[in-house]
Amino acid sequence: SPQYLESFFLFTDDAKHLVPNKMRDFFCTINLDQEEVFRTQVVEKSLSPYFGEEFYFEIPRTFQWLSFYIYDKSVLQKDLRIGKVSIKKDDLCNYTGKENWFMLQPVDSNSEVQGKVHLELKLNELITDNGSVCQQLVVHIKECHGLPLINGQNCDPYATVSLVGPSRNDQKKTKVKKKTSNPQFNETFYFEVTRSSSYTKKSQFQVEEEDIEKLEVRVDIWNNGNLVQDVFLGEIKVPVKVLRNDSFQAWYLLQPRENGNKSSKSDDLGSLRLNICYTEDCVLPSEYYTSLRNLLLKSSDVQPISASAAYILSEVCRDKCDAILPLVRLLLHHHKLVPFVAAVAELDLRDTQEANTVFRGNSLATRCVDEMMKIVGKHYLKVTLKPVIDEICESPKPCEIDPIKLREGDNVEINMENLRYYVDKVFREIVRSSISCPTLMCDVFYSLRHLAAKRFPNDPHVQYSAVSSFVFLRFFAVAVVSPHTFHLRPHHPDVQTSRTLTLISKAIQTLGSWGSLTKSKLSSFKETFMCEFFKTFQEEKFTESVKKFLDDVSSTESKEPSGLSEPVHLKEGEMYKRAQGRTRIGKKNFKKRWFCLTSREFTYHKQQDKEPIFTIPIKNILAVEKLDESSFNKKNMFQVLHGEKPLYIQANNCVEASEWIEALCRVTRCNQKRLSFYHPSAFLNGNWLCCKATIENTVGCARCTADVPADTQIEIDGDRETERIYSLFTINMSKLQKFEEACGSIAVYQGPRKEPDDYSNFTIEDSVATFHTLKQIIDIVEKLNESHEKYRKKRSSSAKYGSE
């Protein structure tokens, strides 16, 4: 059956006119329903804070609302929620892919809901003592799932069940369930439905419309506050008339109260600018994609390259970025990227007239290389730049050398020395890093270098500029100026640090081009102060370093893989772990620890940058699985099974838990002693909570989850990328058909028509070959449309009545 996979790419831009109208410290959280999954840094002393942070994440559970909360940071008291933006899941498609300003709404407890409730409803026919027939409504409230945390803890939920009409409101209440987000109620309530006086006996009883037209079942979920006020968690309403004489059960998503979140003063709170990209992929079983995948993968063999399926994809997509990411990932996954980049780069060079403009535009070739470097070069950037970027961000020295931007008391000579120190350090790290450059990047650079030299045989510098335009200008310089987007820093740097990084980035771009420029180096600066700064550099020394580095990273000589010479850093972060009881007197409580995963070991530390307290070699990990919430009444838990007792860990939210499980599973997939069965709950008080077995080392009672891809450095799902490419072809079907008509017309009339056509922007070098590929694409897409439609019908026919 198909998988339904959802993901978000979010850019939190800025907020304006926030209340109170005073300079305050603000931050923004991103929530799935009521669960916080990300938080921006605090922007200090501002009325219109600029957050400027990007977040990409897979969505591991069902949700109703994507919410953004603006907080006023408080030192001594609880942070104050100023307002929120909440977008219903069904409405996300209206905002995706574009920038929008949203008015902040007030935060009202009646509108803060998440989770769902499982109900069974039935109408029974009863004969009363006086012989008359009436209806009895039976409401069986089974369970709830995914209720929110209250003040960071699992709630104590109970439900009220009411039958509500114009002249009645009968209410009954369940027992309170302690410390759980997934309460099992399993309680049944009976309500008599009164008959109207017009009722007469019938052989076949039918519910009369007028009796139940205005009756509804209402279920409210509450958190029992004990000594404080109970907190509303959500409600659902089901009209009794939908039952007729049937009984049915369904899951219902909890809804806010009707009066919730309505305020006449909601306009006063300010507004938030967001760019949201939400994607939902229905990924069919792999065999459905064979034809499309094969057609895309043979693109580099097609002559001319402009007649290939991959090139046509980039031609028909209005925003080339949409096409390039899934295309690069698919070609990477199947080891077909290098020949494709070489083929499109050759086409690019054919249109390049001057050697000093090689690979400077935003062409298909340059964008493919950009995306490849972002995917493949993550670890390379980390080992090369992270230590020096951390130093700059954590203990910044003043580096402003622009006389116009100098503040009172600034010493330009000292600032220039500071900047020189940082530039030297960053440059030194880069030119020493060639041994860590991934082989795939080296292969691409080798190919680009030789193609450029072949195109401009009389220019000795072009072989260097072809590589430096990528590795310096589009890779290192970009990572220096925005380290947060490359995961070198957790947040967007502050204004002063950003300015320092911008100056360093400019310097690195210039130094990187010194190995390939023929004209005077200093004439390339618009700013006089940068010319002055670069007069302190010894040109020949830097030029030689750059050339040697560019030679090394564009060589095909085999390097020692960086994954073997040092462990690959995969993930780190703060979570809670349960004491493992390795000592007899040790407490079995939960403690906050810093966790670190590399390709060699999984460790936890008392604090970041401290020595590890506990280490598990990757080869010793037997399984990584979710842990039932019932074990410790805590959400977002997972377990790492190794030689000793299981390590129980609680992540901060569902996205984080899912990412850790996936990363751990991926790096341990090839372990020879992996378990086939595990216990989904904990061993407490002498037995396993899941299967009640009393022997601690007994075989697990549940099968371990399916394997995940083994590649630890590049996480790619080939079927999902092919599905995305299919979606892009579907959206652009009318363009594909116009393209096909254009090729047919050119083939018949031996050349394009004189008057301008819709297809004047298409690249058509060989109309017959392009027509042939287009016909194949259209046929394959139409077949996939049929398969999707079949699954859609199957899914809708199997869905039960309910609001989920």
N, C-alpha and C positions, 0 to 999 in steps of 0.2 A: 504494500500500500504506500501511497505517497507521503512524504514528510512535509509538514507546514512549518517553515522556518522564517522567523521575523528578526529584523535588526533595525537599529537606529544609528544615524549619524547626526549628531546635534552640535550646533555652534551657538553658544550663549554669547551674545554680542554685548549690548549695553542696556542700562535702564536709565530712565530720566524722570525728573520731578517727583522723586519719592518723598513720602511723608514719614516722619515729621520733617518739616522744612528746615532742617538743621544739618550741618555737616556731620555725618555719622559713618560708622564702619559697617559695610554691607557685605553679605555673601549670598549665594544662590544655591539651592539644592535641586537635584533632579530626582523625581520620584515616580515609580510605577505604582499607581494607586497611592497607598500611604507609606510605601517602603522606599526610604531614601537609598538611591543606588550610586549617586555621585554628588560631590560638593565642590564648588569653585573655591578659589582662595578668597581671603577677606580683602576687600578694597577699602582702604582707610580714608576717612575724612572726605566724603564726597556726597553730593546730592544726586549726581548722575553717574554712577559707577560704570566703568568699562571692565567687563569680565574677560572677553576675548578668549574663551576656552572651548576646545573641541572634545567631543566624547563619541566614541564608537563602541557599541556593545550589541551582542546577541541577546534576544529576549528569552529567558528560560522558562517563563510561565505565562498563563493567560492573565490579561489585565484589562481594565476598563478605561482608565484615565492615565495620560501622561501629564504630570504636573511639575511646575516650577515654583518654588517658594522663595521669596526674598526675605532675608532675615536682617534684623538690626543686631549686630554683635554686641554682647554685653560681657563685661569682665566679671562682675560680682553676681549678677542675677542670670536667670534663664534667658537665652537669646529670644528676641521678640519677633514673631512672624508679622511682617508688614502687609503682605498680600500674596496672591498666587495667580498663576495662569494654569488652568486645567483644560486639556483638550481630550475629548472623548475619542476612543480608538477609532470609531466609525468615521470621525471627521478628519482624521490625520491626512487622508488623501487630498483634502482641500488645501492643505498648507505645505505639503511635501515639496522639496526642491526649490523653495523660494523664501526670501527674507520677509518676515512679517513683524509689525509692531502689535503687541497684545496689551490691552488694558489690564492692570492688576485688579483682581476681585478680592473682596474681603475673605478672610479665613474664618469660616463658621463651622462649629462642630457638627451641625446638622448635615453638612455637605461632605464631610471627610469620611469616605467609606471605601472598603475593599472587601473582597471575598465573595463567597456564594453559599447558598443554602439548598439542601436536597429535601424536597417535599413529595409526599404522596397524598393525593386528594381523591375522595370517593363520595358519591351520593348513594345512600341506602334508602330503601323504601320501608317504612315502619307502619304497623297498625297500632293505634293507641288504644287505651283502655275502653274508650267509648266507641270503638269500632271504626273510627275515621282513619284515613291514610294520610301520613305526612312524610316529609323527606328529612333524612338525617345526614348532615355533612360530617364526614370523617376526615380529619387532618392529621396525618402522620408526619411529624417533623423528625427527619432521620439524623442529619448531621450538617455541620458547616465546614467550609474549608477556606483557609487563607485569610483568616481575620487578622487585623493589624496588631502590631505591638502597641501597648499603652505604656508611655514613659520608659520605653526600652525593654519592657517585660511582656511575656505572654499574658493575655487578658483572662478574666474570670467571666466567661460569657453565659448569658441565659437568653431565652427567647420568650416573647409574648405573642400569642396567637389570638387574633380577633376575627369575629364575623361582624362586618360593619355594613349598615344600611341606613336609609333615611331616618328610621325610627328605632334603631337598635345598635348597640355596640357591646357585644359579649366578648369578654377578654379572659384568657387563661394563660398560665405561665409555666414554663419548664423549670427544672432544678438548675441551680448554678453549677457549671463545670469549672474546675479549678485549673488555672495556669495552662491553658491550651489555646492554640490558634485554630485547631481542627476539632471542635467539640463533637462528641457522639451523643446526641440527645435521645433518639429512639423513643419518643413519647407520642402518644396518640390522644387527640382531643375530639370530643363529639359535640356537635351543635345541631339543635333542631331548627329546621327551616319551616316556618309557618306557612300554611296554605291559605289561599284567599277563599272567601265565602262562595265564590262562583264555582268552586270545585265540585264536580260530580264524578261518581265512580266510573272508571273505564276499564275494559278488560286488559288493555295494554297501557300500563302507566307511562305517562310522559310528563316531564317537568313543564309547567306552564310559564311562559315568558314573563308575564306581569309579576309573578312571585319573586323571581330571582334576578330580574333585569338590573336592579340597583344594588344587589348584594355583592360584597367582595370579601375575600379572605386576605387579611393583612398580617404579615409576620414581621415583627421588629426584633432586632438583635441588640442586646445591651451588654455593657461591661459592668459587672457588679462592683460598685465603688466602696463597699463596706461602710467606712465612716465618712466618705465624701460622696458627692453626687454621682449617680450612675451616668456612664458615657454612652451616647447613641452610636451604634456601629453600622447601621444600615437597615433598610426595610425592603419588603417586596409586597406587591398587591396582585392578586389573581381574581378576576371576576368569576363568580360562581357559575354564571350562565355558560361559560365555555365547557363545563363538564358534561352538560346534558345528562345522560345516564351512564356515562363512562367513568372509569377511574384511570388516573394516569399519574406517573411520577416523573419529575424532571429536576434538573439543577437550575436555579435562578440566581443571576448576579444581583448582589445587594445594591440598592439604589439610594441616593441621597433623599432626604425629606423634601417634599414639594416646596416647603417654604424656605428650604436651605439655600444659602448663598444668594439671597436677593436683598439688595440694599440700595436705597436711593442715592447713597453717597459713594458708590463704588468707583466713580470717575476720579475721585480725588487722590487715589492712592499712587498714581504714577503708571508707568508702562515699561514693558520689557521687549527688547528686540531679539528674535530667535530665527535661526535657520534650521529647519527640521527636514531630515530625509528619512522616511520610513519605508522599508521594503518588506514585503511578505512574499516568500517564494514557495510555490507548491512544487516540490521536487519529486518527480516520478521515479520509479525504479530505473536503474542505470541503463538497461537494454533499450529503453525508449529513446535515449539520446545518441545511440550509436551512429546513425547516419549524419546528424548535424555535427557531432564531435569529429568524425572522420573528415568531413568536408572542411572544417575549420583547421584541423591539424595538418592537412596537406597544402595549406595556403602558401607556404614558403617554396613549394615545388612548382607552383603555377606560373606560367610565362604568358604575358607579363604579370607582375605582382598585383597590378591594379585590377586584374580580372579574378583575384582570389576572394573567397568568402570573407576572410578577416579584413581585407582592405575595403570591400563593399560595406561591411558593418560600420566602419569608421566614416564612410561617405554618407550613409543615409541617416546617421544619428545627428540631430541638431546640436547637441552638446557632446563633443567627442569624448569628454571625460567619462560619460556614462558607459561608452563602449570599451574604452581602453583598459579599465581596471579588470573586468571579468575576462577580457581577451588575453591580457598579459598573464593573469593567474592561470588560465587554462593552458596556455602555451608553456608556461613555466612547469606546470604540473606534469606535462607530458614531454619535457625536454626538447621543445620545438621553438623556443623563443629566439635563440641566437641566430639561426638561419633566417627567421622572419624579419628580425631587426636589420640584419645585413641587407636583405632585399629591399625593404622600404627606405633604408638609409641611402642606398644607391640611387633610388628614384629621387630622393631629396637632393642629393648632390648634383644630379643632372640639372636641376633648376637653380643651383647656386652659382652665381657669376664671379664672386670674389672670394679668395681664400680666407680673408679675415672675417667673413660672415658665416663660416662653416658651422652648422648645427646651432645657430643662434635663434632661430624662429621656433614657433610652437607647431611643429609638424607632427605627423603620426609617428615618425621615427623618434623624435626627441621626447615625445610624451611617453612612448613605450619604455624608453630607457629610464626616464624619471620614475615611472611606477615600479620598474624592475629594481632600481636602486633602493627605493623605499621598502620594498618587500624583503629583498635579499640582504640589504646592507644594514639592517637594524642592529645586529650584534657588532658589526664592524664599527659603526658610529659609537656604540656604547663603550667598547674597549679603547677606542681612540680618543674620544672627546669628553666622555662623562666626567672623569676626575677634574679636568681643567675647567669645564663649565660649572661644576659644583663649586669649585674654589671662587670663581668669578661671582656667582650668584649668592653664595653664603657669606663671603667677606669682601664685598666690592670696594675697589679703590676708585677715587674720582678719575675719570679719563677724558673729560670734555676738552677738546682742543679748538673748537670753533669759537673765535673771539665774540661773536654775536650771542652765543648761548652761555658764555661764562657767567657764573654768579659772583656776587661780591665776596672777596676773600679767596677766590680760586687762584691757584698758581699754575699758569699754563705750562711752565717747564716741568713741574712735578707731575702734572696730569699727562704730559707727553711721555715722561719716563714710565708712568704706570701703564699707559696704553702700549708702549713699546714692549714692556715686560710681558703683558698678556699676549700680544701678537706673536712675539718670539716663541712663547710657550705653545700656543695653539699650532703655529706653523711647524715647530719642531715635532710635535706629536703626529701631525699629518704626514710629513715626509718620512718619518720613521715607521709608518704603519703598513707599508706595502705587503709585508708578510701576512697580515691579517685580512687583506682584501679578498673577499670571496671569489672563488675560481670563476663563477659565472660572470661576475662583473669584469674580471680580467679578460675573459673570452670575448665579451661584447666590445670592450675597449680595443682589443687587438684587431677585431674585425673593422671597427670604425676608423681606426688609425690607418689601416692599409687601404681602405676604400678612399679616404681623403687624399692620401699620398698619390694614389692612382689617378684621381680626378685632377689634382694640381701638381703634376710631376716636377715643375720648376720651382716650387716653393718648399724650402727645407723645413720651415716652421709649422706647416699645416698639420703634419702628423702629430705634433704636440697640442696644437690648439683644438684639434678634434677631440682629444681626450680631456684636456683641462676644462673645456666648456661644459663638460658633464661633471667630472669628479670635483673640481673646485667650485665652479659657478652654481651648479644645480644640486650639489650634494653637500659638501662640507660648509660652504658659505650659507646655504639655506638653513642647515641644522644649527649653525652658530646663532643665527639671528632669531630663530624660533625653536629653542630646544624642547619646549613642551609638546610640540606637534610630533616630535621624533622620540618621545618618551625618555628624553635625557633629563627632564625636570618634571615634577608633578604638576606645576602650574605655570601660567603666563608670568614672565618676570615683571618686576615693578618698572616704573617709567625710567628711572635713572639707570638701572641694570640693562633695560632694553636698549637705551642709547649707547651704552658701552659695547653691548653685543653687536649693534649695528656698525659701529666704527671698526670693531675687530673684523666683522664680516666683509666690509669694504676692503680692508687691508688684505685679507686672505684672497679675495677675488683678484686683486691687483698682483699680489705675489705669485698667484697661480698662473697668471697670464704672462709673467716675465719670461718664462721658458719658450714662449711662442710668438712674441711680438717682434716686429722688425723695426717699427718706428720708435721714437723717443718715448720711454715709459712714462715720464712725468706729464707729458702732454695729454695723457688720457684723463687727467683729473679736472673736474669742473671747479672744485673748491681749492682755493689757494692754500688753506691750512693743511690739506692733505698732501699737497706738493711739498710743503715745508717738512712735514712729518717724514715723508719718504726720502728726503735728502740725507737722513741719518742711516739709511740702509746701504749696505755694500751690495751693489747690484749683481756683480759676477758670482759672488758666493751663493746668493739666493737663487739665481738663474740655474746654476749647476745642480743645486739640491732639487729644484723643481723638475728639471729634465731627467735626473736619475730616478726620481719617484714616478714620473709619467712613464718612463721606460719599463720600470718594474711592474706597474699595474696594468700595462698593456702587453705584457709578455705571456706567452702560452707555456712557459716552462713550469713544470709541476712544482707547486708549493706544498709545504707541510700543511694539511688542513687545520684551520684554527680550532676546530672542535676537538682535535687530538692533543694539540700543544697546550691548551688550557680549557677548563670547563666553560661551556656556553651558559651564560646567565639567562635564565628563562623568565622568572617571575619572583617578585618579593612583595611583602606587605604585612600589615599588622592584623592579627586575628587572635582568637581565644582558643587555648587548648586545655583539655581536662587533664589534671594530674594523673599520671599513669600508675601510681601506687607501686613504684619500684622499690620504695622503702616501706617498712612495716608501719612506721609511725607517721608517714607523710599524709597530709590531707588530700582528699580526692575532690578538689575544687577546680574552678576555671580561672586561668590566669592569662593576662594579655601578653603576647609574645610577638617578636618580629620573625617572620618566616621567610626563608630564601630557598629557591629551587634552581639548581643548575643541572647540566646534563650528567653530572656525576653524583650529586647528593642532594638530599632534602634536609634542611637544618632549621632549628629555631634558636633564637637569641633573646636575652633579656631586653636588649634595646638594639636599634639599628647600629651597625658598625662595631658591635661588641663581638667577642668570641662566641662561637656556638655553644649552647648548653647541651644540645642533643643532636646527633647526626644519624641519618639513615642513608646508607649508600643506595643509589638508585637500583642497583642489581638485586638488593634485598627486598624491594617492595613487591608484595604478592598480589595486591589488589587495592583499588581506590574506589570507594562506593559512598553513596549518600547514606545518612543515618536517620532512622525514623525519629520524628520529633518527640514521640512518646518516651524515648529513652531517658532524656533529661529535661523534657518540657522546654526545649530550645529549638528555634527555627534555624534553617540554613546550616545544618551540621553535616559533616562528612567524616569518613574514617579512612585511615591509611593502615593497611594490614601489612605487617612485616614479621620478622622472626619473633619479636617479643609480643607484649600485649598490644592490642590495637591502639593507635594514636587517634583520639577523638578531637576534632577541630570544629569551631564555630566561626563561620565567616560573617562579615558585617551585613551582607544582604544577598539576595538570590543571584544577582549577576556575578558577584565576586565568588560565591560558592561554585557556580557553574564553571567559571573560568579556571579556578584552581583544580577542580576535578578533571577538566579536559586537559589541562597542561600536565598534570601528574600521570593521567592515563596515557597520554601520547608518549611521554618520555620512558614509560615502563612497559610499553606494549610488547617489546621483544624479550622481556625477561622470561627465562625458561621455566621458572617455577610458579608462574602466575596461577592463581586459584580459579577453579571453575564455579565454586559455590562459596557463599559468604552468609553471615548473619546480618540482616538489615537493622536489628536492634542491638542493645548492649547486654552484657552479662552482669546482672546486678542481683544482689542478695541470693546468690547460689543458683540462679538459672538464667537462661537466655530468654529475654522478654518476648522474642518473636516466636520461638517454637517450644518454649518451656523445658528444653533439654537442660539437665543438671550438670553435665560434664563440660567444663570450660573449653577444652580443645576439641570438642566434637565437630564434625564436618558441618559446613553451613547449610541453611535450609532454603536459600534462594539462589538462583543462578546469577552469576556475575553479568554485568551489562556487556553489550557487544563491544568489540574492539574499535578503536579509533585510529585514524591515519598515523603512521609511525614517524613521519618527518617532523623532527623537533624544532627545526628552524623555520620552515615554511608551512603554514597551516592552510591547506587548500582542499576544498571539496570540489572535485572536477565536475560532478553532476550539477551541483548548485550553480557553478559558473556558467555551464552550458544552458541551464534553465534561464539564467539572467539574459544570456545572449539571445535565446529564443524569444523572451519577452520583448527585447529591444527590436528584433525583426518584426514581431507582431504589431507593436506600436507604430512602426514605420512601414507597414505593408503597402500603403498607397505610394510611398516613394519608391519602394522596390519595383512596383508595377510600372511606374513612370519610367524608371531606369531601364526596365526590360523593353518597354515600348521604344525608348530612345535608341537602344542598341539595335533593335529590329529595324528601325527606320534608317539608321546609318548603314547597316549591312545591305539593305535593299537599294538605297539611293546612292551608295558609294560615297558617303561623306555627309557631314551634318548639313542641315538646312541653313539657308542664309539668315532667316529671321530668328531673333532670340527665342529660345525655348526654355521650358521648365528645367530641362536637364543640362543647361549651359554650365552649371557648377560641378557636374559630375566629371570624374576623370575616366575617359573612355579611350584607351590606347588600342585595344583589340576588341571590336564590337561583337564578334562571333564568340570569342572565349568568354567575354563578360556576360553575354546573353545566356550562354550555356550554364554558367555558375548561378546566375540569378534564377533561372528556371528551377535548378536543383534546390536552391534556398526556399523558394516559394512553395514547392511541392512538399519539402520536409516540414516547413512551418505549418502547412495546412493539415498534415498528418498528426503533428503534435497537438494542434488545436482540437482535433477529434478526440485524442487520448485524454486531454485535460477536461473536455466537456463530459466525457464518460465518467471520470472520477468525480467531477462536480455534482453530477446527477446522483451518483452513488452516495456521496457525502450528504446531500440534502435529503435524500429519501431515508437515510438511517438516523437523521437527527431527531431527537425527541422534542416535543413541545416544551417550551420554556424560554427564558430570556437570555440564555447563554449562547 
